[in-house]
Amino acid sequence: MRTRSALEFLGLWEELNNPNFKRVEFDTFKNESGSNGFVMTPQKWIKATNAVGIISKSGRYSNGTLAHKDIAFEFASWVSPEFKLYVI
């Protein structure tokens, strides 16, 4: 979630699917992305932008990060070109 292209994808997905998305905070993150000191966590993203496409929970028994299938497929296609071809 540190790259500009990842944040742009997440922001666009939220704009299309989330009427309560905080666009101003997203623009701030987008402008900061790519710099060496920029760090974005799922929880920071959710809290600041009111995002609904990613769910992140921390706790003793129920912890992890989940994403809507559109977002999960996009992130997985960045990791594996073979997976991307299967999806296409």
C-alpha positions, -999 to 999 in steps of 0.1 A, spaced: 0 0 0 30 23 -3 30 28 -40 11 55 -58 -5 31 -82 -18 9 -53 -33 40 -36 -49 53 -68 -65 19 -74 -79 18 -38 -91 54 -40 -109 48 -73 -125 17 -60 -137 35 -29 -150 65 -50 -171 41 -71 -184 19 -42 -184 41 -11 -205 72 -9 -189 81 25 -153 80 12 -132 109 24 -117 122 -8 -96 150 8 -77 126 30 -71 103 0 -56 132 -20 -32 139 9 -21 102 10 -18 101 -28 5 132 -28 27 117 -1 30 83 -17 62 73 -32 84 92 -8 109 73 14 91 82 46 56 73 35 41 43 53 5 32 48 -12 5 68 -46 -10 62 -59 3 96 -45 38 89 -62 38 54 -96 27 68 -96 51 97 -85 82 77 -106 77 46 -136 58 59 -128 30 35 -150 -1 32 -131 -22 6 -106 -34 32 -112 -48 66 -84 -51 91 -88 -65 126 -62 -71 153 -68 -92 183 -59 -124 200 -81 -148 180 -95 -128 151 -68 -108 134 -60 -103 98 -67 -81 67 -95 -89 43 -103 -72 10 -132 -70 -14 -127 -95 -42 -120 -67 -68 -92 -54 -46 -79 -89 -37 -77 -99 -74 -58 -67 -83 -33 -71 -55 -28 -108 -64 -22 -99 -100 6 -76 -90 23 -104 -71 19 -131 -98 17 -126 -135 6 -162 -139 -24 -155 -115 -33 -124 -135 -34 -144 -167 -57 -170 -151 -80 -142 -139 -81 -126 -174 
